[in-house]
Amino acid sequence: MLRYLTAGESHGPALVAIVEGFPSGVALDTAFIDRELERRQGGYGRGKRQQIETDRVIVESGTYHGVTTGAPITLRLVNKDAKLERLQEPAAPRGGHVDLAGSINYQTGIRQVLERASARETAARVAAGALARLLLSALGIHVLGYVREIGGITAEPIALDPTIRDASQVYTLNPQADAAIIARIDEARAAGDTLGGVVETIVTGCPIGLGSHAQWDRKLDARLACAVMSIQAIKAVEIGLGIEAARRPGSKVMDPVSYDPAHAEDDRRYGFRRPTNNAGGIEGGTSNGEPIVVRAAKKPISTLAARGPSINMVTKAPHPATYERSDVCAVPAASVIVENVVAFEIAAAVVEKYVGTSLEAIKTAHDAIHTLNRDRLAHLGTPPLDAPAR
């Protein structure tokens, strides 16, 4: 089982991710992990905290001469703005945050809750996801995340090209939409307000058969939805068409199956083809060889410079909600987080399917299963030698 845990507070000494079950033999490219961390800190609309922190991963266990050993991997990110013990207790809980419910649930102050609940925790998840992508890349599986919408302005992708996204201040794949989105963010900032949006991740190169229909908790789409929904401020997750599928007749939702014998031997789909991908690459909880498409809706950040109404926790009298330093728009950052959280779940499904403790073992199992499937499909419909004539 490939899994991870995170620890740390927003203004504590550090954030930590411990990754367990990661196979041996993978070259640990810390520069790639650092680039993903840097992208998470970027994007138009981010706050001053991102000008203080410069996230760089420190690998403290699980490698030898830069190669993973199969032991648990510890990833640490130092907080430059570490001042937890000096911060005051907020007077009034913020609506839309866990401030009130968390302080009641754990019988603590608001500060102890919001420091752990902060989206700063996602830096550790991005580090773990970027690590997982090193494994996926070695297997020919690639993950691309980007922004589709901010503040009601859509940015339909013009091409699935990471260079387009990386040139965009708001991480879209449509440069023509960027100016309007930036202007909308500026309007929100001037009004003391915040903006949400929609992000999308596409995974290509996945083999058929990740996940399973056999049990509810092994379904790949369910696992992806759980992982993405756990990200701070994500309020909805879609696979493929998502909610749009509910608005169409079945004939406009199902993905027809065709067969091209010319490709039966040379690709991971064994010659099977789909003219559409409404299912988002997953049917019955199992990857079907098409690109996996995951979409997430991020609400606007509830910490407002304009400060919404609340109550004083001591006097119970009306009081403006406490303001914690925040972003106007963190949707571009959310696209990076979703991208890497999805990558980790795909990597976990790969390790589960190919049951390998090393990269070499996983590749061997992958190739063996591919050959077995190809040969079996080639002989389907061929009568056995002792079959009676008809």
Buried (B, 14 or more C-beta within 10 A) or exposed (E): EBEBEBBBBBBBEBBBBBBEBBBBBBEBBBEBBBEBBBBBBBBBBBBEBBEEBEBBBEBEEBBEEEEBBBEBBBBBBBBEEBEBEEEEEBBBBBBBBBBBEBBEEEEEBBBBBBBBBBBBBBBBBBBBBBBBBBBBBBBEBBBBBBBBBBBEBBBEBEEBEEEBBEEBBBBBBBBEBBEBBBEBBBEBBEEEBBBBBBBBBBBBBBBBBBBBEEEEEBBBBBBBBEBBEEBBBBEBBBBBBBEEBEEEEEEEBBBEEEEEEEBBEEBBBBBBBBEEBBBBBBBEBBBBBBBBBBBBBBBBBBBBBEBBEBBEBEEEEEBBBBBBEBBBBBBBBBBBBBBBBBBBBBBBBBBBBBEBBBBEBBBEBBEEBBEEBBEEBBEEEEEEEEEEEE
